[in-house]
Every structure is written in C-alpha cells, then in structure tokens.
Amino acid sequence: MPRTITDEEYAHLMGRKQVADFVEPIYASPQFGREARALIKKAYPNLQIEGYDLEQKIEARFDQEKQEREEIERKKTEADEAEKFKSLRKRTQDHYKFTDDAMKRLEDLMVERNIGDYEAGALLMAAKEPKTSDPTPGGARHFWNHEKRDGFAEISKDPEKWGFNQLLQAAERDAQRDRNQEF
C-alpha cells in the first residue's frame, strides 16, 4: 500500500538522496574509498564495514611484523657498530701504545674537535703530545759500547796524551806524503 508523504518529508528524503549520491562514488573510489571508510569508522567505531575491518587487522599484523624485523635489524646494526668501534679503539690503542688514560684524553679531544676517526685523532694527539724517549737500559755507556772499541782504554786513561799522539801521527803522515810527493 502506497503511503503519502508530506512536502517536508519529501524534501528531507531528497536531501538524503543527494548526499548519498555524492558519497557513494567517493566510498567506492579506489583512490578515496579507504579514507572515506576510515572517516566513517572514526565517526562510528562500532559499525562493521565489510572488508575494511579485516583489512585493518591484516595491516596491523604486517606492521607489527615489519616493526619486529626492523627492531632485529636495528639491534644487529648497533651490535656490529659497537664491535667495529671496539676494534678500531683497540687497534688505535695498540698501534700508538696509548694507556687507558691516554685513550680517555684522545676521546675527549675527538669530541672537542669533532673528529670521527680514531686514526686522525691519534695522529693529532701524537703531534700535540709527543712521547718522550725511553731511557737506555744500563746508561749511555752501554748503549754506545765504548768500552768494546779498540783503544778505548788508552783514550780514557789520558785523553790529552792520546789527542797529542794523534796530532803527531797526522803531522808525520802529512810529512811522509810530502816526501813521497803524494797528494
């Protein structure tokens, strides 16, 4: 049985139809449909939207798995970088024979000068703070081994007499060359 409606009801229904005509292509659009369904879900959270709810669950699962993979990769990268850092630090410390205190000063210098390379920092520190030479074991006498040289005992006994004898020997050699006319 047909029902009769008032003009106001008709105007209201026509307005609803016009809104539905505008919204339906947006809702069905591959470009805007997802955003339209998201807005509707935001306005009516308890409303079941066919396909949208399942899609959200699947995407949430994929996002969670992706985050877990990224977290594992991030931790692996951090561990690799930490190992590389330790290796570079140890190699620099061994090469330049820096103490732990010297390494602390090196790292402070690197931070102060914005140096990101241990080798460059170590070169700068070595130039700024040159190492003192190690004392010779047994003193200088043993280092040069003077006592093992020929004539050392004679020289050390009377250096002036030895020097005078050397001058006399040199003068005698020169005189000998002059007699033989050697040059």
Secondary structure, DSSP 8 states (H G I E B T S, - for coil): ------HHHHHHHHHHHHHHHHHHHHHH-TTTHHHHHHHHHHH-TT---TTHHHHHHHHHHHHHHHHHHHHHHHHHHHHHHHHHHHHHHHHHHHHHT--HHHHHHHHHHHHHHT---HHHHHHHHHHHS-------TTHHHHHHTGGGSTTHHHHHH-HHHHHHHHHHHHHHHHHHHHHHT--
